[in-house]
């Protein structure tokens, strides 16, 4: 006897009732992987920015230190107004 209700065949061992959920899970996994990759790129960028900020702060501190310990000798103005 044939089954009066036509059934969709199993796809990759997934019963028909769960195929739509399986497809959504695959899509969600792909989206999560894309977000992890994006997050990795952002973390790398933040590390670069932190290094640049550190270098700029070090340079600013170096310049500030050198200006606070200036020589007492001052140059004279070149013109009188």
N, C-alpha and C positions, 0 to 999 in steps of 0.2 A: 504494500500500500504506500502511496506517496503522501508526504506531509502536506496538508492543505495550506499551511502557513509557509510562505517562502522565507527561508532563512538566508541571511547573508553569511557567506563562509567566513571561517576564522582567518584572520590575517596575522601572520607571524605568531600564531598560538594565542592571540588575543581574542576572546569571545566578542561577538558583535556588539553586545551591550556595553562593552568597555572600550571599544575602539576609539570613540570620540575622546574619552578621558586619556587614553594612551597618547593620542595626537596632541592634546593639550599639555601633557606632561613633557613630551619631546620639545614642544615650543617653549615651555617654561625653562627647561634645562638649557636650551640654546640662548634664551634671553639672559639667564643667570650667568652663563659663561661669558657673554658679551659684556655684562656689567662687571664681572671680575677682571676682565682684560682692561676695561676702561679705568677701573679703580687702580690697577697696577700702574697704568700710565700716569694717572694723577699723583700717585705716591712718589713716582720717580720725579715728576715735575716739582712737587713740594720739596723733595730732598735737594734738588738743584737750587730752588729759591732759598732754602735755608742756608746752603753753602754760600750763595751770593750775599745774602744778608750778613752772614758772619764775616765774610771778607770785607764788605763795606764798613761794618762796625769796627773791625780791626784797623782799617785804614783811617777812619775818622778818629779813633782813639789815638793812633800814632800821630796824626796831624795836630790834634788838640794838645797832646803831651809836648810836642815840639814848640807849639806857640806859647805855652805857659812858662816854658823855660827859655824864653828868648834872651838874647844878649841885651844888656842895658844900653848898648850903643845904638843910637837912632840915626837915621839918615836925615840930612837937612833938606828942606824943600828946595826944589830947583828954581822956582820962581816966586817972587813976592807979589802978592795981589793987594 
